[in-house]
C-alpha cells in the first residue's frame, strides 16, 4: 500500500509539473520597448508555462538593431520591431518565419491585422515573419478653443490661419512623407527624383507655419500647453492625446482623409531562438485581453484585438515602409530648418 501511495504521489507531482507548463526548464529572452512586457504580465506567462522570462528594453531602433545583429541574433529569442525596420532583419537573415498555427490568439485580432498580406513587409515568399502587436497613428491634435472644426486633411498643417501656431515633429523622414501626401502619388515613402524640388518647397512653407519642433511626447505637451499651439502633428498619436488630456488641455483628435502615417510594432522570432514554440506562446499570450488593455490604459497605445476609442472604423492608415533615402531626407530637412532657400537646400 505504501508503494502504491508513493507511486501515486510521484504521478500526481508529474501531472502538476505538466500542468504548470510544458517549458519548465526553458528561459525566454525578450527584447522589447518599455511598457511591452511589464513585470505583472510577465509573471502570469511564467506561471502558465513554467518558464522564466528575461526582459531587456531598448529606446531606439538603432539600439534594437545593434542588439539583434550582435552575435548574429543568438542573444534573444523574440523581439518587438516596427514593419519598416523589420525589412532589414529579414534581408540579413536574422529572423525566421513564424508558424502562425502556434499563435492561436491571431483569430481574435481585428481583420485589418489578421490579414497580414495587406500589411507591407510582413509576408515574404508566402511566409509570415512577424505578428502585429501595437500601433500608433500620427494624427492631428487641435486646440478646441482655437480650431472650432476638426481638420479633415493633412493640408491643415499648411493653413495660413495657423501660421506660427503649428507644433511639428523634428524628423526629415516623416516630414518628407507629409510633403509627399500633399503632392499626391501612390506612396509617401518613395519620392521620385522629379518630386524632390516640390517636396522641399512644401517643407519650407511648412516651416513658416511652425511654432516649434519636438522629439519626445512630454516635450510636445509642454510646448503645446505653454506656447498655446493650435495644431500638433502627433508623431506619437493617441499617446500624446492622452497626455494632453491628463494635463487639462481641451483638445480634439483627427485622422486626415489622406490616411495617417502610422507605425505598427510586431513580434518577430530570431534565428537564434532556443525554443520557437515558447516564443510563439509568448506572442499569443500578449494578444489576450489583459495585456491588450494594459497597452491602452498604461501606455496610451492601441492594441490589435479591439478598436481604439480615439479612432473611427473608416479611418485610414499609411503603415510606415522603408523610404528611398533616409540620409538625403534628413540632410535636406536640416537645411530647411536652418532657413536655407530651396536652391541651397537642393545643392549637392
For each residue, the residues with C-beta under 8 A, 3 or more apart:
1: 4 5
2: 5 6
3: 6 7
4: 1 7 8
5: 1 2 8 9
6: 2 3 9 10
7: 3 4 10 11
8: 4 5 11 12
9: 5 6 12 13
10: 6 7 13 14
11: 7 8 14 15
12: 8 9 15 16
13: 9 10 16 17
14: 10 11 17 18
15: 11 12 18 19
16: 12 13 19 20
17: 13 14 20 24 50
18: 14 15 22
19: 15 16
20: 16 17 24 47 49 50
21: 24 47 48 49 50 51
22: 18 49 50
23: 26 28 49 50 51 275 277 278 281
24: 17 20 21 49 50 51
25:
26: 23 49 51 52 274 275 278
27: 51 52 53 54 274
28: 23 51 52 53 54 77 78 275 278 279 282
29: 54 56 75 76 77 78 274
30: 37 53 54 55 56 76 77 78 79 282
31: 56 57 58 64 67 68 76 78 79 80
32: 36 37 55 56 57 58 79 80
33: 36 57 58 59 80 265
34: 57 59
35: 38 294 295 298 299 301
36: 32 33 80 133 134 265 286
37: 30 32 41 42 53 55 57
38: 35 41 42 294 298
39: 42 43
40: 43 44
41: 37 38 44 45 286 290 291 294
42: 37 38 39 45 46 53 55
43: 39 40 46 47
44: 40 41 47 48 285 290
45: 41 42 48 49 51 53 281 282 285
46: 42 43 49 50 51 52 53
47: 20 21 43 44 50
48: 21 44 45 285
49: 20 21 22 23 24 26 45 46 278 281
50: 17 20 21 22 23 24 46 47
51: 21 23 24 26 27 28 45 46 278
52: 26 27 28 46
53: 27 28 30 37 42 45 46 282
54: 27 28 29 30
55: 30 32 37 42
56: 29 30 31 32 67 76
57: 31 32 33 34 37
58: 31 32 33 63 64 67
59: 33 34 63
60: 63 64
61: 64 65 82 85
62: 65 66
63: 58 59 60 66 67
64: 31 58 60 61 67 68 79 81 85
65: 61 62 68 69 85 88 89
66: 62 63 69 70
67: 31 56 58 63 64 70 75 76
68: 31 64 65 73 75 76 79 89 94 270
69: 65 66 72 73 92 94
70: 66 67 75
71: 74 75 272
72: 69 94 271 272
73: 68 69 76 94 95 270 271 272
74: 71 270 272
75: 29 67 68 70 71 272
76: 29 30 31 56 67 68 73 79 270 272
77: 28 29 30 269 270 272 273 274 275 276 278 279
78: 28 29 30 31 267 268 269 270 273 279 282 283
79: 30 31 32 64 68 76 267 268 270
80: 31 32 33 36 133 265 266 267 268
81: 64 85 86 89 130 265 266 268
82: 61 85 86 263 264 265 266 320
83: 86 87 119 120 121 122 130 263 264 266 319 320 321
84: 87 121 263 320 321 322
85: 61 64 65 81 82 88 89
86: 81 82 83 89 90 95 121 122 129 130 266 268
87: 83 84 90 91 121 322
88: 65 85 91 92 322
89: 65 68 81 85 86 92 94 95 268
90: 86 87 93 94 95 121 124 129
91: 87 88
92: 69 88 89
93: 90 271
94: 68 69 72 73 89 90 270 271
95: 73 86 89 90 129 130 268 269 270 271
96: 129 269 270 271 273 276
97: 127 128 129
98: 102 103 128 129 130 131 268 269 280 283
99: 102 103 276 280
100: 103 106 128 131
101: 104
102: 98 99 276 277 280 281 284
103: 98 99 100 106 131 280 283 284 287
104: 101 107 284
105: 108 109 284 285 287 288 305
106: 100 103 109 114 131 284 287
107: 104 114
108: 105 287 305
109: 105 106 113 114 132 287 304 305
110: 113 114 304 305 306 307
111: 114 115
112: 115 118
113: 109 110 116 119 132 304
114: 106 107 109 110 111
115: 111 112 118 119
116: 113 119 122 123 128 131 132
117: 122 123
118: 112 115
119: 83 113 115 116 122 132 264 319
120: 83 319 321
121: 83 84 86 87 90 321
122: 83 86 116 117 119 128 129 130 132 266
123: 116 117 126 127 128 129
124: 90 127 129
125:
126: 123
127: 97 123 124
128: 97 98 100 116 122 123 131
129: 86 90 95 96 97 98 122 123 124 268
130: 81 83 86 95 98 122 266 267 268
131: 98 100 103 106 116 128 266 267 283 287
132: 109 113 116 119 122 135 264 265 266 304
133: 36 80 265 266 267 283 286 287 303 304
134: 36 264 265 295 299 301 302 303 304
135: 132 262 263 264 265 301 302 304 317
136: 236 237 238 239 262 263 301 302
137: 237 238 255 260 261 262 302 311 315 317
138: 169 174 233 234 235 236 237 260 261 262 263
139: 234 237 238 241 253 254 255 256 260 310
140: 151 154 156 157 231 232 233 234 253 254 255 256
141: 224 231 232 234 240 241 244 251 252 253
142: 146 147 150 151 230 231 232 251 252 253 254
143: 146 147 224 228 229 230 231 249 250 251
144: 147 148 250 251 252
145: 250
146: 142 143 165 228 230
147: 142 143 144 150 151 162 230 231 252
148: 144
149:
150: 142 147 252 254
151: 140 142 147 156 159 231 254 256
152: 156 254 256 257
153: 156 256 257 258
154: 140 157 178 181 182 256 258
155: 158 159 182
156: 140 151 152 153 159 162 231 256
157: 140 154 162 166 168 178 206 209 231 233
158: 155 182 202 205 206 209
159: 151 155 156 162 209 231
160: 163 209
161:
162: 147 156 157 159 165 166 209 230 231
163: 160 166 208 209
164: 209 210 211
165: 146 162 209 211 228 229 230 231
166: 157 162 163 206 209 210 211 229 230 231 232 233
167: 210 211 212 213 214 220 223 224 227 229 231 232 233
168: 157 175 206 210 212 213 214 233
169: 138 174 175 213 214 215 220 233 235
170: 213 214 215 337
171: 174 175 235 333
172: 175 176 326 329 330 331 332 333 334
173: 176 177 323 326 329 330
174: 138 169 171 177 178 235 261
175: 168 169 171 172 178 179 203 206 329 333
176: 172 173 179 180 191 199 203 323 329 332 333
177: 173 174 180 181 188 189 261 318 323
178: 154 157 174 175 181 182 188 206 233 261
179: 175 176 182 183 198 199 200 202 203 206
180: 176 177 183 185 187 188 189 191 195 199
181: 154 177 178 184 188 256 258 259 261 318
182: 154 155 158 178 179 202
183: 179 180 195 198 199 202
184: 181
185: 180 188 192 195
186:
187: 180 190 318 321
188: 177 178 180 181 185 261 318
189: 177 180 320 321 322 323 324
190: 187 323 324
191: 176 180 195 196 199 323 324
192: 185 195
193: 196
194: 197
195: 180 183 185 191 192 198 199
196: 191 193 199 200 332 346
197: 194 200 201 342 346
198: 179 183 195 201 202
199: 176 179 180 183 191 195 196 202 203
200: 179 196 197 203 204 332 336 342 345 346
201: 197 198 204 205 342
202: 158 179 182 183 198 199 205 206
203: 175 176 179 199 200 206 207 332 333 336
204: 200 201 207 208 336 341 342 345
205: 158 201 202 208 209
206: 157 158 166 168 175 178 179 202 203 209 210
207: 203 204 210 336 337 339
208: 163 204 205
209: 157 158 159 160 162 163 164 165 166 205 206
210: 164 166 167 168 206 207 213
211: 164 165 166 167 223 227 229
212: 167 168 223 227 229
213: 167 168 169 170 210 337
214: 167 168 169 170 219 220 223
215: 169 170 219
216: 219 220
217: 220 221 236 239 240 243
218: 221 222 243
219: 214 215 216 222 223
220: 167 169 214 216 217 223 224 232 234 236 240
221: 217 218 224 225 240 243 244 247 249
222: 218 219 225 226
223: 167 211 212 214 219 220 226 227 229
224: 141 143 167 220 221 227 229 232 244 249
225: 221 222 228 244 247 249
226: 222 223
227: 167 211 212 223 224
228: 143 146 165 225
229: 143 165 166 167 211 212 223 224 232
230: 142 143 146 147 162 165 166
231: 140 141 142 143 147 151 156 157 159 162 165 166 167
232: 140 141 142 166 167 220 224 229 240
233: 138 140 157 166 167 168 169 178
234: 138 139 140 141 220 237 240 241 253
235: 138 169 171 174 240
236: 136 138 217 220 239 240
237: 136 137 138 139 234 240 241 260 262
238: 136 137 139 241 242 253 300 301 302 308 310
239: 136 217 236 242 243 299 300 301
240: 141 217 220 221 232 234 235 236 237 243 244 300
241: 139 141 234 237 238 244 245 251 253 300 310
242: 238 239 245 246 300
243: 217 218 221 239 240 246 247 300
244: 141 221 224 225 240 241 247 249 251
245: 241 242 248 249 251
246: 242 243
247: 221 225 243 244
248: 245
249: 143 221 224 225 244 245
250: 143 144 145
251: 141 142 143 144 241 244 245
252: 141 142 144 147 150
253: 139 140 141 142 234 238 241 310
254: 139 140 142 150 151 152
255: 137 139 140 259 260 311 312 315 316
256: 139 140 151 152 153 154 156 181 259 260
257: 152 153 316
258: 153 154 181 316 318
259: 181 255 256 316 317 318
260: 137 138 139 237 255 256 315 316 317 318
261: 137 138 174 177 178 181 188 317 318 320
262: 135 136 137 138 237 317 318 319 320
263: 82 83 84 135 136 138 319 320
264: 82 83 119 132 134 135 319 320
265: 33 36 80 81 82 132 133 134 135
266: 80 81 82 83 86 122 130 131 132 133
267: 78 79 80 130 131 133 279 282 283 286
268: 78 79 80 81 86 89 95 98 129 130
269: 77 78 95 96 98 273 276 279 280
270: 68 73 74 76 77 78 79 94 95 96 273
271: 72 73 93 94 95 96
272: 71 72 73 74 75 76 77
273: 77 78 96 269 270 276 279
274: 26 27 29 77 278
275: 23 26 28 77 278 279
276: 77 96 99 102 269 273 279 280
277: 23 102 280 281
278: 23 26 28 49 51 77 274 275 281 282
279: 28 77 78 267 269 273 275 276 282 283
280: 98 99 102 103 269 276 277 283 284
281: 23 45 49 102 277 278 284 285
282: 28 30 45 53 78 267 278 279 285 286
283: 78 98 103 131 133 267 279 280 286 287
284: 102 103 104 105 106 280 281 287 288
285: 44 45 48 105 281 282 288 291
286: 36 41 133 267 282 283 291 292
287: 103 105 106 108 109 131 133 283 284 291 292 303 304 305
288: 105 284 285 291 292
289: 292 293 305
290: 41 44 293 294
291: 41 285 286 287 288 294 295 303
292: 286 287 288 289 295 296 303 304 305 306
293: 289 290 296 297 303
294: 35 38 41 290 291 297 298 299
295: 35 134 291 292 298 299 301 302 303
296: 292 293 299 300 301 302 303 306 308 309
297: 293 294
298: 35 38 294 295
299: 35 134 239 294 295 296
300: 238 239 240 241 242 243 296
301: 35 134 135 136 238 239 295 296
302: 134 135 136 137 238 295 296 308 310 311
303: 133 134 287 291 292 293 295 296 306
304: 109 110 113 132 133 134 135 287 292
305: 105 108 109 110 287 289 292
306: 110 292 296 303
307: 110 311 313
308: 238 296 302 311
309: 296
310: 139 238 241 253 302
311: 137 255 302 307 308 315
312: 255 315
313: 307
314:
315: 137 255 260 311 312
316: 255 257 258 259 260
317: 135 137 259 260 261 262
318: 177 181 187 188 258 259 260 261 262
319: 83 119 120 262 263 264
320: 82 83 84 189 261 262 263 264
321: 83 84 120 121 187 189
322: 84 87 88 189
323: 173 176 177 189 190 191 326 329
324: 189 190 191 328
325: 328 329
326: 172 173 323 329 330
327: 330 331
328: 324 325 331 332
329: 172 173 175 176 323 325 326 332 333
330: 172 173 326 327 333 334
331: 172 327 328 334 335
332: 172 176 196 200 203 328 329 335 336 345 346
333: 171 172 175 176 203 329 330 336 337
334: 172 330 331 337 338
335: 331 332 338 340 344 345
336: 200 203 204 207 332 333 339 340 345
337: 170 207 213 333 334
338: 334 335
339: 207 336
340: 335 336 344 345
341: 204 344 345
342: 197 200 201 204 345 346
343: 346 347
344: 335 340 341 347
345: 200 204 332 335 336 340 341 342
346: 196 197 200 332 342 343
347: 343 344
348:
